[in-house]
């Protein structure tokens, strides 16, 4: 039978792991804080079922390009709230189906 790690011990181990990865990749606290602030100012607009996200800035990522080339409308992956037509469900006012935000 496996022994559960106490919450405090698991947290301490996680902090050590994060600090080591930051050191390994040369990530500073300032760079981490700047990245978090950037993410807050530019939340994701698109998300797939695997958790890949895109905030609409820069080039369209490969996962979304592949879906588009396969005939899927990129708006299917849009997670931004839009008005819902009467009757509700996973369809926009335009009648196009879209992915529900399962991660928000």
C-alpha distances in whole Angstrom, upper triangle without the diagonal:
4,7,10,13,16,18,21,19,18,22,23,21,23,26,26,25,28,31,30,31,34,35,34,36,39,38,40,39,43,42,39,40,43,41,39,43,44,41,42,46,45,42,41,44,42,38,37,34,32,33,36,38,42,44,47,49,49,49,47,44,43,41,43,46,44,44,48,49,47,49,47,49,47,47,45,42,44,42,45,46,49,51,50,53,53,51,48,45,44,48,50,53,54,53,50,47,44,41,39,38,34,33,35
4,6,9,13,15,18,15,15,18,19,18,19,23,22,22,24,27,26,27,30,31,31,33,35,34,36,35,39,38,35,37,40,37,36,39,41,38,39,43,42,39,38,41,39,36,35,32,30,30,33,35,39,41,44,45,46,46,44,41,41,38,41,44,42,42,45,47,45,47,45,46,45,45,42,40,42,39,42,43,47,49,48,51,52,49,46,43,42,46,48,51,52,51,49,45,42,39,37,35,32,30,33
4,6,9,12,14,12,12,16,17,16,17,21,21,20,23,25,25,26,29,30,30,32,34,33,35,34,37,37,34,35,38,36,35,38,40,37,38,42,41,39,38,41,40,36,35,33,31,31,34,36,39,41,45,45,46,47,45,42,42,39,42,45,44,43,47,48,47,49,46,48,45,46,43,41,42,40,42,43,47,49,48,51,52,50,47,44,43,47,48,52,53,52,50,46,43,39,38,36,32,30,32
4,6,9,11,10,9,13,14,14,15,18,19,19,21,23,24,24,27,28,29,30,32,31,32,31,34,34,31,32,35,33,31,35,36,34,34,38,38,35,35,38,37,34,33,30,28,28,31,33,36,38,42,43,44,44,42,39,39,37,40,43,42,41,45,46,45,47,44,45,43,43,41,38,39,37,39,40,44,46,45,48,49,47,44,41,40,44,45,49,50,49,47,43,40,37,35,33,29,27,29
4,6,8,6,6,10,11,10,12,15,15,15,18,20,20,22,24,25,26,28,29,28,29,28,31,31,28,29,33,31,29,32,34,32,32,36,36,34,34,37,36,33,33,31,28,28,30,32,35,37,40,41,42,43,41,38,39,37,39,42,41,41,44,46,45,47,44,45,43,43,41,38,39,36,38,40,43,46,45,49,50,48,44,42,41,44,46,49,50,49,47,44,41,37,35,33,29,27,29
4,5,5,6,9,10,11,12,14,16,17,18,20,21,23,24,26,27,29,30,28,29,27,31,31,28,29,32,31,28,32,34,32,32,36,36,34,34,37,37,34,34,32,30,29,31,33,36,37,41,41,43,44,42,40,40,38,40,44,43,43,46,48,47,48,45,46,44,43,42,39,39,36,38,39,43,45,45,49,49,48,44,42,41,45,46,49,51,50,48,45,41,38,36,33,30,27,28
4,5,5,6,9,10,10,12,14,15,16,18,20,21,22,24,26,27,28,26,26,24,28,28,25,25,29,27,25,28,30,28,28,32,33,30,31,34,34,31,31,29,28,26,29,30,33,34,38,38,40,41,40,37,38,36,38,41,41,40,43,46,45,46,43,43,41,40,39,36,36,33,35,36,40,42,42,45,46,45,41,40,39,42,43,46,48,47,45,42,39,35,33,30,27,24,25
4,5,5,6,9,10,11,12,14,15,17,19,20,21,23,24,26,27,25,25,23,26,27,24,24,28,27,25,28,30,28,28,32,33,31,32,35,35,33,33,32,30,28,30,31,34,35,39,39,40,42,41,38,39,38,40,43,43,42,45,47,47,48,45,45,43,42,41,38,38,35,37,38,42,44,44,48,49,48,44,42,41,44,45,48,50,49,47,44,41,37,35,32,30,27,27
4,5,5,6,9,10,11,12,14,15,17,18,20,21,22,24,26,24,24,23,26,27,24,25,29,28,26,29,31,29,30,34,34,32,33,36,36,33,34,32,30,28,30,32,35,36,39,39,41,42,41,38,39,37,39,42,42,42,45,47,46,48,45,46,43,43,42,38,39,36,38,40,43,46,46,50,51,49,46,44,42,46,46,50,51,51,48,45,42,38,36,33,31,28,29
4,5,5,6,9,10,10,12,14,15,16,18,20,21,23,24,22,23,22,25,25,22,23,27,25,23,27,29,27,27,31,31,29,30,33,32,30,30,28,26,25,27,28,31,32,36,36,37,38,37,34,35,34,36,39,38,38,41,43,43,44,42,42,39,40,38,35,35,33,35,36,40,43,43,46,48,46,43,41,39,42,43,46,48,47,45,42,38,35,33,30,27,24,26
4,5,5,6,9,10,10,12,14,15,16,18,20,21,22,20,20,18,22,22,19,20,24,22,20,24,26,24,24,28,29,27,28,31,31,29,29,28,26,24,26,27,30,30,34,34,35,37,36,33,34,33,35,38,38,38,41,43,42,44,41,41,38,38,37,34,34,31,33,35,38,41,42,45,47,45,42,40,38,41,42,45,47,46,44,41,38,34,32,29,27,23,24
4,5,5,6,9,10,11,12,14,15,17,18,20,21,19,19,18,22,22,19,21,24,23,22,25,27,26,26,30,31,29,30,34,34,31,32,31,28,27,28,29,32,32,36,36,37,38,38,35,36,35,37,40,40,40,43,45,45,47,44,44,41,41,40,37,37,34,36,38,41,44,45,49,50,49,45,43,42,45,45,48,50,49,47,44,41,37,36,32,30,27,27
4,5,5,6,9,10,11,12,14,15,16,18,20,19,19,19,22,22,19,21,25,23,22,26,27,26,27,31,31,29,30,33,33,30,31,29,27,25,27,28,31,32,35,35,36,37,36,33,34,33,36,38,38,39,41,43,43,45,42,43,40,40,39,36,36,34,36,38,42,45,45,49,50,49,45,43,41,44,45,48,49,49,46,43,40,36,35,32,29,26,27
4,5,5,6,9,10,11,12,14,15,16,18,16,17,16,20,19,16,18,21,20,19,22,24,22,23,27,27,26,26,30,29,27,27,26,23,22,23,24,27,28,32,32,32,33,33,30,31,30,32,35,35,35,38,40,40,41,39,39,36,37,36,32,33,30,32,34,38,41,42,45,47,46,42,40,38,41,41,45,46,45,43,40,36,33,32,28,26,23,24
4,5,5,6,9,10,10,12,14,15,16,14,14,13,17,17,14,16,19,18,17,21,23,21,23,26,27,26,26,30,30,28,29,28,26,24,25,25,28,28,32,31,32,34,33,31,32,31,33,36,36,37,39,41,41,43,40,41,37,38,37,33,34,31,33,35,39,42,43,46,48,47,43,42,40,42,42,46,47,47,44,42,38,35,33,30,28,24,25
4,5,5,6,9,10,11,12,14,15,14,15,14,18,18,16,18,21,20,20,23,25,24,25,29,29,28,29,33,32,30,31,30,27,26,27,27,30,31,34,33,34,35,35,32,33,33,35,37,38,38,41,43,43,45,42,43,39,40,39,36,36,34,36,38,42,45,46,49,51,50,47,45,42,45,45,49,49,49,47,44,41,37,36,33,31,27,28
4,6,5,6,9,10,10,12,14,13,15,15,18,18,15,18,21,19,19,23,24,23,24,28,28,27,27,30,30,28,28,27,24,23,23,25,27,28,32,31,31,32,32,29,30,29,32,34,34,35,38,39,39,41,39,40,37,38,37,33,34,32,34,36,40,43,44,47,49,48,45,42,40,43,43,46,47,47,44,41,38,35,34,30,29,25,26
4,5,5,6,9,10,11,12,10,12,11,15,14,12,14,17,15,15,19,20,19,21,24,24,23,24,28,27,25,26,26,23,21,21,22,24,25,29,28,28,29,29,27,28,27,30,32,32,33,36,37,38,40,37,38,34,35,35,31,31,29,31,34,37,40,41,45,47,46,43,41,38,41,41,44,45,45,42,40,36,33,32,28,27,23,24
4,6,5,6,9,10,10,9,10,10,14,13,12,14,17,16,16,20,21,21,22,25,26,26,26,30,30,28,30,30,26,24,25,25,27,27,31,29,30,31,32,29,30,30,32,35,35,36,39,40,41,43,40,40,37,38,38,34,34,32,34,36,40,43,44,48,50,50,46,44,42,44,44,47,48,48,45,43,39,36,35,32,30,27,27
4,5,5,6,9,10,10,11,13,16,15,14,17,19,18,19,22,23,23,25,28,28,28,28,32,31,29,30,30,27,25,25,26,28,29,32,31,30,31,32,29,30,30,33,35,35,36,39,40,40,43,41,41,38,39,39,35,35,34,36,38,42,45,46,50,52,51,48,45,43,45,45,48,49,49,46,44,40,37,37,33,32,28,29
4,5,5,6,8,8,11,12,15,14,12,16,17,16,17,20,21,20,23,25,25,25,25,28,28,26,27,27,23,22,22,23,24,25,28,27,27,28,28,25,26,26,29,31,31,32,35,36,37,39,37,37,34,35,35,31,32,31,33,35,39,42,43,47,49,49,45,43,40,42,42,45,46,46,43,41,37,34,34,30,29,26,27
4,5,5,6,5,7,9,11,10,9,13,14,13,15,18,18,18,21,23,23,23,24,28,28,26,27,28,25,23,22,22,24,24,27,26,26,27,28,25,27,27,29,31,32,33,35,37,38,40,37,38,34,35,35,31,32,30,32,35,38,42,43,47,49,49,45,43,40,42,42,45,45,46,43,41,37,34,34,31,30,26,27
4,6,5,6,8,10,13,12,12,15,17,16,18,21,21,22,24,26,26,27,27,31,31,30,31,31,28,26,25,26,27,28,30,29,28,29,31,28,29,30,32,34,35,36,38,39,40,43,41,41,37,39,39,35,35,34,36,38,42,45,47,50,53,53,49,47,44,46,46,49,49,49,46,44,41,38,38,34,33,30,30
4,6,8,11,13,16,14,14,18,19,18,19,22,23,23,25,27,27,27,28,31,31,29,30,30,27,25,24,25,26,28,30,28,28,28,29,26,27,28,31,32,33,34,36,37,38,41,39,40,36,38,38,34,35,34,36,39,42,46,47,50,53,52,49,46,43,45,45,48,48,49,46,44,40,37,37,34,33,30,31
4,6,9,12,14,12,12,15,16,15,17,20,19,20,23,24,24,24,25,28,28,26,27,28,25,23,22,22,23,24,27,25,24,25,26,23,24,25,28,29,30,32,34,35,36,38,36,37,33,35,35,31,32,31,33,36,39,43,44,48,50,50,46,44,41,43,42,46,45,46,43,41,37,35,35,32,31,28,29
4,6,10,11,10,11,14,14,14,16,19,19,20,22,24,24,25,26,29,29,28,30,31,28,25,24,24,25,25,27,25,24,26,27,25,27,28,30,31,32,34,36,37,38,40,39,39,35,37,37,33,33,33,34,37,40,44,45,49,52,52,48,46,43,45,44,47,47,48,45,43,39,37,37,34,33,30,30
4,7,8,6,7,10,11,11,13,15,15,16,19,20,21,22,23,26,27,26,27,29,26,23,22,22,22,22,25,23,23,24,26,24,26,26,28,30,31,33,34,36,37,39,37,37,33,34,35,31,31,30,31,34,37,41,42,46,49,49,45,43,40,42,41,44,44,45,42,40,37,34,34,31,30,27,27
4,5,5,6,9,10,11,12,14,15,17,19,20,21,22,24,27,28,28,30,31,28,25,24,24,24,24,26,24,24,27,28,26,28,29,31,32,34,35,37,38,40,42,39,39,35,36,37,33,32,31,32,35,38,41,43,47,49,50,46,44,42,43,42,45,45,46,44,42,38,36,36,32,32,28,28
4,5,5,6,9,10,11,12,14,15,17,18,20,21,23,27,28,27,29,31,28,25,24,23,24,23,26,24,25,27,29,27,30,30,31,33,35,36,37,39,41,42,39,39,35,35,36,32,32,30,30,33,36,40,42,45,48,48,44,43,40,42,41,44,44,46,43,41,38,35,34,31,30,27,26
4,5,5,6,9,10,11,12,14,15,17,18,20,22,26,27,27,30,31,29,26,25,23,23,22,25,23,23,26,28,27,29,30,31,33,35,36,37,39,40,41,39,38,34,35,36,32,31,29,29,32,35,39,41,45,47,48,44,43,40,42,40,43,43,45,42,41,37,35,35,31,31,27,26
4,5,5,6,9,10,10,12,14,15,16,18,20,23,25,25,27,29,26,23,22,20,20,19,22,20,20,23,24,23,26,26,27,29,31,32,33,35,37,38,36,35,31,32,33,29,28,27,27,30,34,37,39,43,45,46,42,41,38,39,38,41,41,42,40,39,35,33,32,29,29,26,25
4,5,5,6,9,10,11,12,14,15,16,18,22,23,22,25,26,24,21,20,19,19,18,21,20,20,23,24,22,25,25,26,28,30,31,32,34,36,37,34,34,30,30,31,27,27,25,26,28,32,35,37,41,43,44,40,38,36,37,36,39,40,41,38,37,33,30,30,26,26,22,22
4,5,5,6,9,10,11,12,14,15,18,21,23,23,26,27,25,22,21,20,20,18,21,20,21,24,25,24,27,27,28,30,32,32,33,36,37,38,35,34,31,31,32,28,27,25,25,27,31,34,36,40,42,43,39,38,36,37,36,38,39,40,38,37,33,31,30,26,26,23,22
4,5,5,6,9,10,11,12,14,17,20,22,22,25,27,25,22,21,19,18,16,19,17,18,21,23,22,25,26,26,28,30,31,32,34,36,36,34,33,29,29,30,27,25,24,24,26,29,33,35,39,42,42,39,38,35,36,35,37,38,39,37,36,32,30,30,26,27,23,22
4,5,5,6,9,10,10,12,14,17,19,19,22,24,22,18,17,15,15,14,16,15,16,19,20,19,22,22,23,25,27,27,28,31,32,33,31,29,26,26,27,24,22,21,21,24,27,31,33,37,39,40,36,35,32,33,32,35,35,36,34,33,29,27,27,23,24,20,19
4,5,5,6,9,10,10,13,16,18,18,21,23,21,17,17,15,15,14,17,16,18,21,21,20,23,23,23,26,28,28,29,32,33,34,31,29,26,26,26,23,22,20,20,22,26,29,31,35,37,38,34,33,30,32,31,33,34,35,33,32,28,26,25,21,22,18,17
4,5,5,6,9,10,13,16,19,20,23,25,24,20,19,17,16,14,17,15,18,21,22,21,25,25,24,27,29,29,30,33,34,34,32,30,26,26,27,24,22,20,19,22,25,28,31,34,37,38,34,33,31,32,31,33,34,35,33,32,28,27,26,22,23,20,18
4,5,5,6,8,11,14,16,18,21,23,22,19,17,14,13,11,13,12,14,17,18,18,21,22,21,24,26,26,27,29,31,31,29,27,23,23,25,21,20,18,18,21,24,27,30,33,36,37,33,32,30,30,29,31,32,33,31,30,26,25,25,21,23,19,18
4,5,5,6,8,12,14,14,18,20,19,15,14,11,11,9,12,12,14,17,17,16,20,19,19,22,24,24,25,28,29,29,26,25,21,21,22,18,17,15,15,18,21,25,27,30,33,34,30,29,26,28,26,29,29,31,28,27,23,22,21,18,19,16,14
4,6,6,9,12,15,16,19,21,21,17,17,14,13,11,14,14,17,20,20,20,23,22,22,25,27,26,27,30,31,31,28,26,23,22,23,20,18,15,15,17,20,23,26,29,32,33,29,28,26,27,26,28,29,30,29,28,24,22,21,18,19,16,14
4,6,10,12,15,17,21,23,23,19,18,15,13,10,12,12,15,18,19,19,23,23,22,24,27,26,26,30,31,31,28,26,22,21,23,20,17,16,14,17,20,23,26,29,32,33,30,29,27,27,25,27,28,30,28,28,24,23,22,19,21,18,16
4,7,9,12,14,17,20,20,16,15,11,10,6,9,9,12,15,15,16,19,19,18,20,23,23,23,26,27,27,24,22,18,18,20,17,14,13,12,15,18,21,24,27,30,31,28,27,24,25,23,25,25,27,25,25,21,20,20,17,19,17,15
4,6,9,11,15,17,17,14,13,9,8,6,9,10,14,16,15,15,19,18,17,20,22,21,21,25,26,25,22,20,17,16,17,14,12,10,10,13,16,19,21,25,28,28,25,24,21,22,21,23,24,25,23,22,18,17,16,13,15,13,11
4,6,7,11,14,14,11,9,6,5,4,7,9,12,14,12,12,15,14,13,16,18,17,18,21,22,22,19,17,13,13,14,11,9,8,8,12,15,18,20,23,26,27,23,22,19,20,19,21,22,23,20,19,15,14,14,11,13,11,10
4,7,11,14,15,12,11,7,6,5,6,10,13,14,12,12,15,14,12,15,17,16,16,19,20,19,16,14,10,9,11,8,6,5,6,10,12,15,17,20,24,24,21,20,16,17,15,18,18,19,17,16,13,12,12,10,13,12,11
4,7,10,12,10,8,6,5,7,8,11,13,13,10,10,13,11,9,12,14,12,13,16,17,16,13,12,8,8,9,5,4,6,8,11,13,17,18,21,24,24,21,19,15,16,15,18,18,18,15,14,11,10,11,9,12,11,11
4,7,8,6,5,4,7,9,11,14,15,15,12,11,12,10,9,13,14,12,13,17,17,17,13,13,10,10,9,5,7,7,10,13,15,19,19,22,25,24,21,18,15,16,16,20,20,20,17,15,11,9,10,8,9,9,10
4,5,5,6,7,9,12,14,17,18,17,13,11,12,8,8,12,12,10,12,15,14,15,12,12,10,11,9,6,9,9,13,16,17,21,20,23,26,25,21,18,15,17,17,21,21,20,17,14,11,8,10,9,10,10,12
4,5,7,10,13,16,17,20,21,20,17,15,14,11,12,15,14,12,15,17,16,17,14,15,13,14,11,9,12,12,15,17,19,22,21,24,26,25,21,18,15,17,19,23,22,21,18,15,12,9,10,9,8,9,12
4,6,9,12,16,18,20,21,19,16,14,13,10,12,15,14,13,16,18,17,19,16,17,15,16,14,11,14,14,17,20,22,25,25,27,30,28,25,22,19,21,22,26,26,25,22,19,16,12,13,12,11,10,13
4,6,10,13,15,17,18,18,15,13,14,11,12,15,15,14,17,20,19,20,17,18,15,16,14,11,12,12,15,18,20,24,24,27,29,28,24,22,19,21,22,25,25,25,22,19,16,12,13,10,9,8,11
4,7,10,13,14,15,14,12,9,10,8,9,12,13,12,15,17,17,19,16,16,13,15,14,10,12,12,15,18,21,24,24,27,30,30,26,23,20,22,22,25,25,25,21,19,16,13,14,12,12,11,13
4,7,9,11,13,13,10,9,11,9,9,13,14,13,15,18,18,19,16,16,12,13,13,9,10,10,12,16,18,22,23,26,29,28,25,23,19,21,20,23,23,24,20,19,15,13,14,12,13,11,12
4,6,7,9,9,8,7,10,10,9,11,14,13,14,17,18,19,16,15,11,12,13,10,9,10,12,15,17,21,23,26,29,29,26,24,20,21,20,23,22,23,20,19,16,14,16,14,15,14,14
4,6,9,10,9,10,14,13,12,14,17,16,16,20,21,21,18,16,13,13,15,11,10,10,10,14,16,20,22,25,28,29,26,24,21,21,20,22,22,24,21,20,17,16,17,14,17,15,14
4,7,8,7,9,13,13,11,12,16,15,15,18,20,19,17,15,11,12,14,12,10,12,11,15,16,20,22,25,28,29,26,25,22,21,19,21,21,22,20,20,17,17,18,16,19,18,17
4,7,8,10,14,15,13,14,17,18,17,20,22,22,20,18,14,15,18,15,14,15,15,18,20,23,25,28,32,33,30,29,25,25,23,25,24,26,23,24,21,20,22,20,22,20,20
4,7,9,12,14,13,13,16,17,16,18,21,22,20,19,15,17,19,17,16,18,18,22,23,26,28,31,35,36,33,31,28,27,26,28,26,28,25,25,23,22,24,22,24,23,22
4,6,9,12,10,10,13,15,14,15,18,19,18,17,14,16,18,16,16,18,19,23,23,27,29,31,35,35,32,31,27,27,25,27,26,27,24,24,22,21,24,22,24,23,23
4,7,8,7,6,10,11,10,12,15,15,14,13,10,13,15,13,13,16,17,20,21,25,26,28,32,32,29,27,24,23,22,25,23,24,21,21,18,18,20,19,21,21,21
4,6,6,6,9,10,11,12,14,16,14,14,11,14,15,12,14,16,18,21,23,26,27,30,33,33,30,28,24,24,24,26,25,26,22,21,19,18,20,19,20,19,20
4,5,5,6,9,10,10,12,14,13,14,12,15,16,13,16,18,20,24,25,28,29,31,34,34,31,28,25,25,25,28,26,26,23,22,19,18,21,20,21,20,22
4,6,5,6,9,10,11,13,11,13,10,13,13,11,13,15,18,22,23,26,26,28,32,31,28,25,22,22,22,26,24,24,20,19,16,15,18,17,18,17,19
4,5,5,6,9,10,11,9,9,7,10,10,8,11,13,16,19,20,23,23,26,29,29,26,23,19,20,19,22,21,21,17,16,14,13,16,16,17,17,19
4,5,5,6,9,10,9,10,8,12,13,12,14,17,19,22,23,26,26,28,31,31,29,26,22,22,22,24,22,22,19,18,17,16,20,20,21,21,23
4,5,5,6,9,9,11,10,14,13,12,15,18,21,24,24,27,27,29,32,31,29,26,22,22,23,26,23,23,19,18,17,16,20,20,21,21,23
4,5,5,7,5,8,7,11,10,10,13,16,18,21,21,24,24,25,28,28,25,22,19,19,19,22,20,20,16,15,13,13,17,17,19,19,21
4,5,5,5,6,6,10,10,10,13,16,18,21,21,23,23,24,28,28,25,23,19,19,19,21,19,18,15,15,14,14,18,19,21,22,23
4,5,7,9,10,14,13,14,17,20,22,25,24,27,27,28,31,31,29,26,22,22,22,24,22,21,18,18,17,18,21,22,24,25,26
4,6,9,11,14,13,14,17,20,22,25,24,27,26,27,30,29,27,24,21,20,21,24,21,20,17,16,16,16,20,21,22,24,26
4,6,9,12,11,13,15,19,21,23,22,24,23,24,27,26,25,22,19,18,18,21,18,17,13,13,14,15,19,21,22,24,26
4,6,8,7,9,12,15,17,19,19,21,20,21,24,24,22,19,15,15,15,18,16,15,11,10,10,11,15,17,19,20,22
4,5,6,8,10,13,15,17,16,18,18,19,22,22,20,18,14,13,13,15,13,13,9,9,9,11,14,16,18,20,21
4,5,6,7,11,12,15,15,17,18,19,23,23,21,18,15,14,13,16,14,15,11,11,9,10,13,14,17,18,18
4,5,5,8,10,12,11,14,14,16,19,20,17,15,12,11,10,12,11,12,8,9,7,8,11,12,15,17,17
4,6,8,11,12,12,15,14,16,19,19,16,13,10,9,10,13,12,11,8,6,4,5,9,11,13,15,16
4,6,9,12,13,16,16,18,21,21,18,15,12,12,12,16,15,15,11,10,6,6,8,9,11,12,13
4,6,8,9,13,14,16,20,20,17,15,12,12,11,14,14,14,11,10,7,7,9,8,12,12,12
4,6,9,12,13,16,19,19,16,14,11,12,11,15,15,16,14,12,8,7,7,6,9,9,9
4,6,10,12,15,18,19,16,15,13,13,11,14,15,16,14,14,10,10,10,8,12,12,10
4,7,9,12,15,16,13,13,11,11,10,11,14,15,14,13,11,11,10,9,13,13,11
4,6,10,13,14,12,12,11,10,7,8,10,12,12,12,10,12,11,12,15,17,15
4,7,9,12,10,11,11,9,7,6,9,11,12,13,12,14,13,14,18,19,17
4,6,8,6,8,8,7,5,5,9,9,11,11,11,13,12,14,17,19,18
4,6,6,8,10,7,6,4,8,8,10,11,12,15,15,17,20,22,21
4,6,9,11,10,10,8,11,10,14,14,15,18,17,19,21,24,23
4,7,10,9,11,10,13,11,14,13,15,17,15,18,20,23,22
4,7,7,9,9,12,11,12,11,12,13,12,15,16,19,19
4,6,8,11,13,10,11,9,9,10,9,12,14,17,17
4,7,10,11,9,9,6,6,7,6,10,12,15,15
4,7,8,5,6,4,6,9,9,13,15,18,18
4,5,5,6,6,7,10,11,13,16,19,18
4,5,8,10,11,14,14,17,20,22,21
4,6,9,10,14,16,18,21,23,23
4,6,9,13,14,17,20,23,23
4,6,10,12,15,18,21,21
4,7,9,13,15,18,18
4,6,9,12,14,15
4,6,8,11,12
4,6,9,10
4,6,6
4,6
4
